[in-house]
């Protein structure tokens, strides 16, 4: 999860945010960019540094008015990606950007996009957005976060928080890294089950159900039982008696 550092950047009011959203348009940012407005923040900004992560360009921006204000990171179109940046493109910031560009094989909820999440006000793409129903399902295996329109988040500790947040129009998120780990874990278990299951129609998370139409009473005997049966069916031969010479 992205963490907030020492000082919070002054945020504009909801009314100002709505107005700036209407006025702002995507534009190309480069190392010469200056005097630009960034959705959600007061004042103007100029480029101080850049980094390329996963083939995408990101720019560290400094505020023109407040010299001691934390920096922000925007993408090549001037859209906010990270805020509260104090140490430039340090390893922590670069790791957050790697998660921003990270691709996932399957989304937890394909009814809401990352762009919609960013328009809502949550900027970091290292989080995958979800609605209420998806959040309740994902919560069974992953940490789920309440996402807020001021670009902050809070860990869900009880499922009742999900309903309350949804009632206010809120959305939810799961970190890409944890979600992908869960997918990989699920695929690994499925592979193990497929290698051991007698019937592919029984790939259901329970290893070795037996054949789909096979009664439970006809389950295969255990290895130990088969070994015992083998001893009965093939008794060991009596050793030949030694003949003493006369």
C-alpha positions, 0 to 999 in steps of 0.5 A, a space after each residue: 500500500 502506498 504510504 503518506 509521508 511527513 506532510 499532507 499536500 493542501 487539497 482543494 475543496 470538492 467544488 474546486 475539484 469538480 471545476 478543475 476537472 471540467 477545465 483540465 485537459 490531458 496534455 503532454 508533459 516533458 522536462 521543460 513543462 512549467 506552470 501547469 495545474 494538476 487536478 486536485 491541487 492548488 497552485 501551479 507546478 513545474 517538472 523537476 525530474 523524470 523516470 521511465 518505468 515499464 516503458 512509461 514516462 513519469 515526471 516529478 513535479 514541484 510546486 511553484 508557490 509552496 517551496 516546502 510542499 511535497 512533490 507529486 508524480 504525474 504521467 505523460 499526460 499530466 494526470 496525478 499518479 502519486 502524491 506526498 513524494 519527498 525523496 524523488 524517485 527513490 526505490 520506494 517511489 519506483 516500486 510504486 510505479 512498477 506496480 502502477 504499470 504492472 499487468 494482471 492476467 485477470 481483474 477482480 472486477 471487470 465492471 470498473 476500470 482503472 481510468 474510472 477509479 482515477 476519475 473518481 479521485 484515487 490516482 495510484 494504479 497499483 490498486 485494482 478497483 472493485 464494486 461492493 459485491 466483488 470486494 466481499 468476494 475478494 475479502 475472503 482471500 486478500 486485503 481489501 481497501 476503502 478508496 476515497 476520492 481524496 486519493 487516500 485509502 483505508 484497510 477494511 477490517 469488517 465486511 460491514 464497512 463495505 456496505 457502509 462505504 458503498 452506500 456513500 458511493 465509495 469504491 474498493 480496491 485490492 493491491 495488484 501484487 497481492 491479487 496476482 499472488 492469489 491468482 498464482 496460488 489458485 493456479 498452482 492448486 488447480 495444476 496439482 489437482 489436475 495432476 492427481 484427480 481421476 476425473 477432470 470434471 471434478 476440478 473443484 478445489 478438492 483433490 482426488 474426489 474419485 470419478 464423477 459418477 463413482 459412488 463414494 463407497 467405491 473409493 480407491 483403497 489407500 496405498 497402505 491397504 493395497 500393500 496389505 492386500 498384496 501380502 495376502 494375495 502373494 504370500 511369501 514362499 517358505 524357505 527351503 529346509 536345509 538337508 544335512 548330509 549323512 
